[in-house]
Amino acid sequence: MPSTDVPQAHLEHLRRQLDEAQQKFNSLTMQPGESLRDFEYRVKKHSDHLLSLKVAENVQHQLIEQGTREAEEELKKKSPDL
């Protein structure tokens, strides 16, 4: 049976990255002398990064669930009484 330690660790790593990115996003402020356009660009850049991390987190979560379902199916095949 495949170990879920690696996928779970990857998910936790993604969640830590997501938390850090969210904190950075929440602390964004317009710098003295910065144009509104430049500030909007920085906000969008951080927003895009957050979105990509959220997508990666969802994909990893789905992969873990799929692996669990496949492992359960495999167990059912080996032990039909379950």
C-alpha positions in Angstrom: 0.0 0.0 0.0 1.5 3.4 -1.0 2.4 5.8 1.8 0.5 9.0 2.1 3.3 10.7 4.0 4.9 12.3 1.0 1.7 13.7 -0.6 0.5 14.9 2.9 3.9 16.6 3.5 3.6 18.3 0.1 0.1 19.5 1.0 1.4 20.9 4.3 4.2 22.6 2.5 1.8 24.2 0.1 -0.4 25.3 3.0 2.6 27.0 4.7 3.5 28.7 1.4 -0.1 29.8 1.1 -0.2 31.2 4.6 3.0 33.2 4.0 1.8 34.5 0.7 -1.5 35.5 2.3 0.3 37.4 5.0 2.5 39.2 2.5 -0.6 40.1 0.4 -2.5 41.4 3.5 0.5 43.6 4.4 0.9 45.3 1.0 0.8 49.0 1.2 1.5 51.7 -1.3 5.1 52.8 -1.0 6.0 56.6 -0.8 6.5 57.8 -4.3 5.0 54.7 -5.9 2.5 55.2 -8.7 -0.9 53.7 -8.4 -0.2 51.7 -11.5 3.0 50.2 -9.9 1.1 49.4 -6.7 -1.7 47.7 -8.7 0.9 45.7 -10.5 2.4 44.5 -7.2 -1.0 43.6 -5.8 -1.9 41.7 -9.0 1.4 39.8 -8.9 0.8 38.8 -5.3 -2.8 37.9 -6.1 -1.7 35.7 -9.0 0.8 33.9 -6.7 -1.9 33.3 -4.1 -4.3 31.9 -6.8 -1.6 29.5 -8.1 -0.9 28.3 -4.6 -4.6 27.7 -3.9 -5.0 25.8 -7.2 -1.9 23.7 -6.3 -3.3 23.0 -2.8 -6.7 21.9 -4.3 -5.0 19.6 -6.8 -2.8 18.1 -4.1 -5.8 17.5 -1.9 -7.7 15.8 -4.8 -4.6 13.6 -5.5 -4.6 12.5 -1.9 -8.3 11.7 -2.0 -7.9 9.8 -5.2 -5.0 7.8 -3.8 -7.2 7.0 -0.7 -10.1 5.8 -2.9 -7.7 3.7 -5.0 -6.2 2.2 -1.9 -9.7 1.4 -0.6 -10.7 -0.2 -3.9 -7.5 -2.3 -3.8 -8.3 -3.5 -0.3 -11.8 -4.4 -1.3 -10.5 -6.5 -4.1 -8.1 -8.3 -1.8 -10.6 -8.7 1.0 -14.2 -8.7 -0.4 -15.6 -9.2 3.1 -14.8 -5.5 4.0 
